[in-house]
Amino acid sequence: MGDKEKEGYNIVNRESEIDNLIQWISEAKSENDKFSMKEDLQTLMSWDCENVYSSESTNEYIEIKD
């Protein structure tokens, strides 16, 4: 495992993940899902980093500080 890898997480491009969330929010049927994704979207938009850790099993994100 590399220096920047965490078990159970994938490294993803923050801006790409923002784009994905916008699409998923528009397609979501559940208000609970929409609410959760909107919170994630706000979190990701508040960060300046290029990449983030994305949990493989939950909707958790962790900022990768340069």
Number of C-alpha atoms within 10 A of each C-alpha: 6 5 5 8 11 13 8 11 17 15 17 14 14 23 16 12 18 18 11 12 18 15 11 15 18 9 10 13 10 9 10 10 13 18 13 12 19 16 12 18 19 11 14 21 14 9 14 13 15 14 21 21 20 21 16 12 8 9 10 11 19 14 17 15 10 7
